[in-house]
Amino acid sequence: MPETAGPRQAGASRFCHLCGRVLIGRYHRHGNGLVFCEACRAGRPHCPRCHAPLDDAMLARTPTLAPGEPALCGRCLRTTPRCAACRRHIVGAWYTFEELLAPSSVRRFCESCVRTRPRCDLCRVPVGAEVAPLDDGQYRCALCATDMVLGDGPVRAVYAEALAGFTRVLGDGLRETPDVEVVGRLAMGDIRRRYARLMPEVGTEGAVGGHHVLGFFVRVHGSSTIYVERGLPRGLLLGTLAHELGHAWQAERAPDLRDPLLCEGFAEWTAHHVLVGSGLRAMAARATRRDDVYGRGLRHFLEVEGAAGHVAVLALATGARK
């Protein structure tokens, strides 16, 4: 806020708002309405955000502040946002992220946390100092952690929801329902490497950035399995399972299809409609903004659906329609 200085004018405050002394000669007026004398301007610490001299109440609080917490004036203390990771007031620039789960309000993160803190392996926001990694070394931010699905029973309940949504979207179920197995991130990497050599066409579902694989569909020796990463939030787990069910459908009806745009696009189209049907429209819309093969493929299938309908989508998914 700007600060003006000059001799006291008629009608102006007669006293310094900080020390209470009568204003004699030169004084200063801050943009927030604070009037103070030259001695307070020169001798008091200033708010690092608006640069106003601190009052006695704030000076008394300063020794009790947590390490790294800035000493702000009363007005900035009320209006300055806190970092969602370290919970300290943000004095300078802040950062926001496209959240995986919709927060109740926009979460802001300070530059220090963005530069130095570990990131959530799902939504990539900095995590707080109190957050411990999972047993496979991954991190979940506070928001993603609140919705994690843990345990075989809860995962299978979400799988049942995915199967019901899948059948509703496709209008026809699978000839064989794949088994589902929950694995850690390291185990997922081992499974991918093992089956990629045997079956380079197996389907995968990537997270943000396209490199973090959350689900993996395998069909070998007439048996199908969906591997899914442990500790996923419910909506992400539902979408990942629906995506892999799309690969299972294509494996039954078009086992020789190899085009990544058609394979990943159809799987994402399936997940998109299952998520929308479950009321998770924001998560479904998020995938339409991706620039990788998943996002491009999804947009292609949605365009075909809009122009020619459901039957055209299924024909495209089997390679029967170009």
C-alpha positions in Angstrom: 0.0 0.0 0.0 1.3 3.5 -0.8 2.6 5.7 2.0 2.5 9.5 2.0 4.5 11.9 4.0 4.3 15.6 4.9 3.5 18.2 7.5 0.3 17.7 9.5 -2.7 19.3 7.8 -5.7 21.0 9.4 -8.2 18.4 10.3 -5.7 15.5 10.2 -5.1 13.2 13.2 -3.3 15.0 16.0 -1.7 11.8 17.4 0.4 8.9 16.1 -1.7 5.8 15.9 1.2 3.7 17.1 2.9 5.5 19.9 0.1 7.9 20.8 2.4 11.0 20.8 1.2 14.3 19.4 2.3 14.7 15.8 4.8 17.5 15.5 6.3 18.3 12.1 6.6 15.5 9.6 4.3 12.5 9.8 3.3 9.6 7.5 0.0 8.2 6.4 -0.2 4.6 5.1 -2.6 3.5 2.4 -4.6 1.5 5.0 -5.3 4.7 7.0 -2.6 4.3 9.6 -1.0 7.6 10.6 2.4 7.5 12.3 5.3 9.7 13.3 8.8 9.7 11.8 10.1 8.0 15.0 7.8 5.0 14.6 8.5 4.8 10.9 12.2 4.6 11.5 12.3 2.6 14.7 9.7 -0.1 14.3 9.8 -3.4 12.3 7.5 -3.2 9.2 4.9 -5.7 8.0 6.6 -7.7 5.2 3.5 -7.6 3.1 2.2 -4.1 3.2 5.3 -2.4 4.8 3.3 -0.6 7.5 5.0 -0.3 10.9 3.9 -2.9 13.4 1.8 -1.8 16.4 2.5 -2.8 20.0 0.1 -5.7 20.0 1.9 -7.3 17.0 5.3 -6.6 18.5 4.3 -8.4 21.7 3.2 -11.4 19.6 6.3 -11.6 17.5 8.4 -13.7 20.0 5.6 -16.3 20.1 5.3 -16.8 16.4 6.2 -20.3 14.9 9.5 -20.5 13.0 9.2 -19.0 9.6 5.8 -17.3 10.4 6.0 -13.6 9.3 5.1 -10.8 11.7 2.2 -9.2 9.9 0.2 -6.1 10.8 -3.3 -6.7 12.1 -5.0 -6.1 8.7 -2.7 -8.4 6.8 -3.0 -11.0 9.5 -6.8 -11.1 8.8 -6.6 -11.0 5.0 -3.4 -12.9 4.0 -4.0 -16.5 2.9 -2.2 -19.4 4.6 -0.2 -22.0 2.7 -2.2 -25.3 2.6 1.0 -27.3 3.2 3.0 -25.4 6.0 0.0 -23.3 7.3 2.1 -20.2 7.4 0.8 -16.9 6.1 1.9 -16.3 2.5 3.7 -13.0 2.1 4.9 -13.2 -1.5 3.7 -15.2 -4.5 1.5 -18.2 -4.1 0.8 -21.2 -6.3 -2.4 -23.1 -7.1 -2.7 -26.5 -8.7 -5.4 -28.3 -10.7 -6.6 -30.5 -7.9 -7.5 -34.1 -8.4 -10.3 -33.8 -5.9 -12.3 -30.7 -5.7 -11.4 -28.8 -2.5 -14.0 -26.8 -0.6 -12.0 -23.7 -1.4 -8.9 -22.9 -3.5 -5.8 -24.2 -1.8 -2.8 -21.9 -2.1 0.9 -22.9 -1.6 3.9 -20.8 -0.7 7.0 -20.7 -2.9 9.1 -22.3 -0.2 6.8 -25.4 0.0 6.6 -25.6 -3.8 10.4 -25.6 -4.0 11.3 -27.8 -1.1 8.4 -30.1 0.1 7.7 -33.6 -1.3 4.7 -33.7 -3.6 1.6 -35.8 -3.5 2.1 -38.6 -6.0 -1.4 -38.2 -7.4 -2.2 -34.4 -7.6 1.4 -33.1 -7.3 0.7 -30.5 -4.6 3.3 -30.0 -1.8 2.5 -32.1 1.3 2.8 -30.7 4.8 5.7 -31.6 7.2 3.4 -33.8 9.3 2.6 -36.1 6.3 4.4 -39.4 6.3 4.9 -41.4 3.2 3.0 -44.7 2.5 4.9 -47.9 3.0 5.9 -47.9 -0.7 7.4 -44.4 -0.4 4.5 -42.5 -2.0 3.0 -39.4 -0.6 -0.7 -38.4 -0.4 -1.7 -34.8 0.4 -4.2 -34.2 3.1 -7.1 -34.0 0.6 -6.2 -37.2 -1.3 -5.6 -39.0 2.0 -9.1 -38.3 3.3 -10.7 -40.3 0.5 -8.3 -43.2 0.1 -9.9 -46.6 -0.3 -7.9 -49.1 1.8 -8.6 -52.8 2.3 -9.8 -55.6 0.0 -13.5 -55.3 1.0 -13.8 -51.6 0.2 -11.8 -51.9 -3.0 -14.1 -54.7 -4.2 -17.1 -52.6 -3.3 -15.9 -49.8 -5.7 -15.1 -52.5 -8.3 -18.7 -53.7 -8.1 -19.8 -50.1 -8.7 -17.4 -49.8 -11.6 -18.8 -53.1 -13.1 -22.4 -51.8 -12.7 -21.6 -48.5 -14.3 -19.6 -50.2 -17.1 -22.6 -52.4 -18.0 -24.9 -49.4 -17.9 -22.6 -47.4 -20.2 -21.9 -50.2 -22.7 -25.3 -51.8 -22.6 -23.6 -55.2 -22.5 -21.4 -56.8 -19.9 -18.2 -58.7 -20.3 -18.1 -62.4 -21.1 -15.6 -62.9 -18.3 -15.3 -60.6 -15.3 -11.6 -59.9 -14.6 -10.2 -60.5 -11.1 -8.9 -57.4 -9.3 -5.7 -57.3 -7.3 -4.4 -54.3 -5.3 -0.6 -53.8 -5.4 1.9 -51.2 -4.3 3.6 -48.9 -6.7 6.9 -50.9 -6.9 4.9 -54.1 -7.5 3.0 -52.3 -10.2 6.2 -51.5 -11.9 7.4 -55.1 -11.7 4.1 -56.3 -13.2 4.3 -53.9 -16.0 7.8 -54.9 -16.9 7.0 -58.6 -16.7 3.9 -58.5 -18.9 5.0 -55.8 -21.3 7.6 -58.2 -22.6 5.0 -60.9 -23.1 2.1 -58.7 -24.1 3.1 -55.3 -25.4 -0.6 -54.5 -26.1 -1.8 -54.8 -22.6 -3.8 -51.7 -21.4 -2.7 -49.2 -18.8 -4.1 -46.2 -17.2 -1.8 -43.3 -16.5 -2.1 -40.6 -13.9 -1.1 -36.9 -14.2 1.8 -36.6 -16.6 1.1 -39.9 -18.2 4.1 -41.7 -16.4 2.5 -42.8 -13.1 0.5 -45.9 -13.9 -2.4 -46.5 -11.6 -4.0 -49.6 -13.3 -3.0 -52.4 -15.5 -5.1 -55.0 -17.4 -3.6 -58.3 -18.3 -5.1 -61.3 -20.2 -2.9 -64.3 -20.4 -3.8 -68.0 -20.9 -7.5 -67.2 -21.0 -7.5 -65.5 -17.6 -8.0 -61.7 -17.0 -6.7 -59.6 -14.1 -6.9 -55.9 -13.3 -4.1 -54.7 -11.1 -4.8 -51.4 -9.4 -2.5 -49.3 -7.2 -3.1 -49.2 -3.4 -4.2 -46.1 -1.7 -6.2 -44.4 -4.4 -9.0 -41.9 -3.6 -12.4 -43.4 -4.3 -13.2 -41.4 -7.4 -9.8 -42.1 -8.9 -10.1 -45.8 -8.1 -13.5 -45.9 -9.7 -12.3 -44.2 -12.9 -9.2 -46.4 -13.1 -11.2 -49.6 -12.7 -13.7 -48.5 -15.4 -10.8 -47.6 -17.7 -9.3 -51.1 -17.3 -12.7 -52.7 -17.9 -12.7 -50.8 -21.2 -9.5 -52.6 -22.1 -11.0 -55.9 -21.0 -14.0 -55.3 -23.4 -11.7 -54.6 -26.3 -9.5 -57.6 -25.5 -12.6 -59.8 -25.9 -14.0 -58.2 -29.0 -10.9 -56.8 -30.8 -7.9 -58.6 -29.5 -5.7 -57.6 -32.4 -6.4 -53.8 -32.0 -3.1 -52.0 -31.3 -3.8 -48.3 -32.1 -3.1 -46.4 -28.8 -5.6 -43.7 -29.7 -8.4 -46.2 -30.1 -7.4 -48.4 -27.1 -6.7 -45.6 -24.6 -9.4 -43.3 -26.0 -12.1 -46.0 -25.6 -10.9 -46.9 -22.1 -11.0 -43.2 -21.1 -14.4 -42.8 -22.7 -15.7 -45.7 -20.6 -14.2 -44.2 -17.4 -15.6 -40.8 -18.3 -19.2 -42.0 -18.5 -18.9 -44.2 -15.4 -17.6 -41.1 -13.4 -20.4 -38.9 -14.8 -23.0 -41.5 -13.9 -21.6 -41.5 -10.4 -21.9 -37.8 -10.0 -18.1 -37.1 -10.4 -18.4 -34.7 -13.3 -15.4 -32.5 -12.3 -13.1 -35.5 -12.2 -14.5 -36.7 -15.5 -14.0 -33.3 -17.1 -10.4 -33.2 -15.9 -9.4 -36.0 -18.3 -10.8 -34.1 -21.3 -8.1 -31.4 -20.8 -5.1 -33.8 -21.0 -2.8 -33.4 -24.0 -1.5 -37.0 -24.1 -2.9 -40.0 -25.9 -5.5 -40.4 -23.1 -6.9 -37.0 -23.5 -6.8 -36.9 -27.3 -8.4 -40.3 -27.5 -11.1 -39.4 -25.1 -12.0 -36.2 -27.0 -12.0 -38.2 -30.3 -14.5 -40.7 -28.9 -16.7 -38.0 -27.4 -16.8 -36.2 -30.8 -17.8 -39.5 -32.5 -20.5 -40.1 -29.9 -21.8 -36.6 -30.3 -21.9 -36.8 -34.1 -23.0 -40.5 -34.7 -24.1 -41.9 -31.4 -23.3 -44.9 -29.1 -23.2 -47.5 -31.9 -20.5 -45.6 -33.8 -18.4 -45.5 -30.6 -18.5 -49.3 -30.2 -17.7 -49.7 -33.9 -14.7 -47.4 -33.5 -13.6 -49.2 -30.4 -13.3 -52.5 -32.3 -11.6 -50.9 -35.3 -14.6 -51.4 -37.5 -15.0 -47.7 -38.0 -12.2 -45.2 -38.9 
